[in-house]
Structure formats: C-alpha cells, structure tokens
Amino acid sequence: MSNSKRKRAFIPVRTIPLADEEMPNFCKNLKEELLREYKNKLGLQLRLTKDIHSLIDEKLKYLEGDNQNNQKQKNQSQCLSIAHAKISRGALIESFTILDEMIGQALHHYQLRNLKRIDKEIRNWQEIEDGLNGCLNGLKTTNEFKSCRSLMQSYRTLRHQFAHNPVGVFSFTAKKENFESFLIGLKGIKLGTPYHVCIDGKAGVFICYNIESDEFLIEFFDESVKFYSMLLEILLPTDTEKALK
C-alpha cells in the first residue's frame, strides 16, 4: 500500500468543552456557528474571485482601447481571457476544499458529542465521502437531502475535472452519464459537441467547453449552503432521538 493511501487526513477542528453542552440551546448555537463560518469562508472566496475578474476585465478594456493594436497586445488579451477560465476553475476547487473542511468539522462534532468518542478515538477520513457514508449510515435522511447530496457529488466530479484536465476539456468514462446530464444543465459553462473516445481502454466521452460566467459558482454557493445546513441538522439534531431510524 502506498504512503498516500496510508496517510490520514487531519483537519483542524475547534471544539467546545463538553461541559458547555448543558447550556441552553447549545446544539442550536453550535450548528449556527458552523453554518455561519462556512458562509463567511465561501462568501470571501466568491468576493475575491469577483474582484480578480474585475481586474482582468479592466486590463482587457485598456488593451482593446489602445490604438497600437500589435501582436504583443493580442497575445496579452488572449492570455487574460484564458486567465478568466483558470480563475473560475481555481475558485471551485478552493470552494470545495472549504466545504470538505467544514464537513470534517461536522463529522468531528458528531463523533465527539453524539457517539461520545474521546479525542483519540475520533476518526478522520482520507476521503470525505467515506466519512459521510460511515456517519450517515443508520441516520434518517430525507429525499431532499439525498438529492442535494447527489448534486454535491456531481460538483465534486466537476472539481476533479477542473483539477486534472487541461483548461477547456472534460473527459470521463461513459459510465458517468449522470455527470454529462449535470454538465448540460450547468449555467455559465457552454459545452461543445461530445465525442466518444477510449479512456484507459474503456468507452469514454470527450467534451470541449468554454466558461462564460461564474453562474455555476453562485449555484454551488447556494446549493452547498443548503446541503451543509441539512447535514448539520442530521448529524447534530437538537433532540438526539430524532437521529435514530
């Protein structure tokens, strides 16, 4: 087994003394604090992304308005246009890192407070999805939550595509037909014609795309906040009996 597979994921978690759990509305306040922290972190990421896009647009306008329309300026304009796509890709990757960090905090508190595990018994997962599967097993989940989680899994696949493929290309096996349907309905990304190709000896799909706006980032913000809020209610219910099947 490789070192990467043996390596455990450690996520810094701010805990609250267990004695404080006797305080009125403790669980409610804890959930509100975690949700507020996620909204603040994600909101900052979106604001920074918007500001960087604005700076690029200002430079593009300057180049377009310059009478000396030489080849160097054309190359600069082309590079800046590509930068827009790279900034949007990077923003989604970073946003998902924030979401995983906050899910890790929720799973930590669930083990600490609901399962009554001591610190050395609390588990950290290399893959957050494995942690969700393990902790949600046996807990009540609504169809709305399942649908929202499925959407987050599609965004996770998008995150992997952005991280591992060249700019402007989606490439995935034919088994991931649901992901292609997700892409078709995604706002802000224009798809080209899909081509059937061979990927690692398996049937696959190759699609070129252009990022036209950050609408998909805004949708991720809204849907991930909704997902995280529902997750907190499942893992840290005010009445622990509500968590039982």
N, C-alpha and C positions, 0 to 999 in steps of 0.2 A: 504493500500500500504506500502510495506517495505521501510526502510530507504535507502536501496541500490538502489531501483528504483527511489526514490525521489532525490537522490544525483545527482548533476550535475557535469559534467566533466569540470575541469578548466585546460587549457593548457597554460603555459606561452608563450606569443607571443611578439616578438619585433616588434614594429610598427614604421613607418616612418611618420613624420609630414605631414599632408595633403597638407600644403603649398608647400612642395617639389615636389608635383605631377606636377607642372608647369615646372619642369626641363626637358630638352630634354632627351628622351629615358628613362624616369622614370620607366614606366611599364616594359620595356625590362630589365632594370637593376635589378628591384625588382625580377622578375622571375629568372634571372640568379643567384641572390644571394640565393634565396630559394633553387634552384636546387643544387647549389654548397654546401650549408650547408647540404643537405640531403646526397649527395655523400660522403662528408667528414665524417659524422657521421657513415654511413653504412660501408664505407671503413675501418674506425678504428675498428668497430665491427668484420669485417672479418679478419683483420690482427691479432687482439687479439685471435680470435678463432684458427687461424692457428698456432700461437705461442704456445698456450696451448696444441694443438695436438702434436706439435713437442716435447714439454717437456715430455708428456706421452710416446711418442714413444722412447725417449732416455732412460727412466726408464725401459720400456719393454725390450729393447735390453740388458740393463745391467742385468736384471733378467734372460733372456734367455741365456746369456753368462756365468753366474755364474755356476761353477761346482756343487755347493751344491744345487741341484735341489730338495728341500724338499717341503713338503705340504704347508708351510707358503708362500714360493715363488710362488707356483702355485695359491694360493688364491689371492696373491697380483696381479699377472698377470691377473687373471680373473676380479678382481675389476677395474684394469686400462683399460681393454678392454671395460667394461661397461661404464667407465667414458668417453670414446670417444663418445659413443652414447648420453650420457647426455649432454656433451658439445655442440654437434651439435644441439640437441633439444633446449637447452637453447639459443643458438645463433639465431635460427629462431624466438623464442619467443621475444627476445630482439630486433631483427631487425624489427619485426612487430610493436613493441612499438615505435620505431623511425619513421617508416612510418606513423603511426597514428598521432604522434606528428606533423609531417611536413604537413600532410593533414589538421590537425586542424589549422595550421598557414595559409594555403592557403584559407580555408573557412573563417577564420577571416578577411583576407585582402579582400576577395570577398565581404563580407558584409559591411566592412568599406568603401571601395573605389567604388565598383560598385552599391551597394544598398544604399550607403550614410547613413548608420546607425551610430548613435553615440554609444560611448562605452557601455553605459548601455543597449542599445537595441541589441547589438551583442549577438547572441545565441551560446552557447556551448552545444554539444550533448553528452549524455552518451555513445551512440554507434556511431562511426564514419560513419558507413554505412548509418545510418539515416540522418546524416548531408549531406553526398554526395547525397542521394536521394532528399533531400529537396532543395539543392542549384543547382543541375544539372537539376531539373525539369524546362522545358522551354528553356534550352540552347541547342545549336547544339552539337551533339556528333557523331563522325564517327563510322563506323563499327569496325575499327581498335581499337579505344578506348574502345568500348563495349567489344570486345574480350579480350583486355588486362585487363580490369576491372574484367571480369569473371574469368580470371586466378588468379588475386589477391584475389578474393573471395574464390577460391579453396585453395590458400595458407593460407588464414585466417582460413579455416576449419582445415587445417593441423596444424596450430598454436594451435588451440583449442584442437586437438587430442594430441599433444605433452604435453600440459599443464595439461590435465585432465585424461589421460590414463597412465597406467604403461608403463615403457620402453619396447619396442618390441611388442606393441599391438595397432592395430587400431580397433575401434569398433564404428559402426554407423548404423543408420536405413537404411532399404532397399530403402527408398525414395531418398537417396543421391547417386544414381547410378553414377551421373556425377563425384562425388568425387572419386569413385573407379576407373573410367577411368583415372582420373588425376593421381592417385597413380601409376597405371600401366605404365604410360609414364614418371614417375619421375625418373631422373637419381640420382644414389647414394644410392637408397633405394631398397633393394631386398625383394620382397613380398613372403610370404608363400602361402599355399593353403587357399582360403577363405572358411569360414564355415557359414552357415545360422543359426542364433540364434534368440532368443527372447530377445528384449531390451525394458524394461518398458512396456511389453505387446504388443509390435509391432515387426513386422518382421525386422530383422537386419542382419548385416554382421560382422564377426569377422575374422581379418587377422593378423597373426604374421609377423614381418618384422625384417630385420637387416639393420643398417646404415653402408654402405660400404665406403662411401666417402662424401665429402661436396659439391658434384656437384649440389645438389638441392639448396644449399645456394648461390652458384655462379649464378645459373639461377635466383634465387629470386632477387639478386642484379641487374642483367641486366634488368629483366622484370619490377621490381618495379621502377627503374630509368626511364625507358621508360614510364611507367604509370604516374608517378608523373610529368614528363615533359609535357605530353599531357594534364594532368589535369590543370596544370598552364596556358597553352595556352587557355583552355576553360573558366576557371574562371577569368583570368586576360588578356584578349586579348588586344593587343596594340590599336586596334580600337574597342571600346565598342560596336559599331553597329554589329560587327561580332558575338556577343554573342546572338543576337536576332534570333528567329525562322524565 
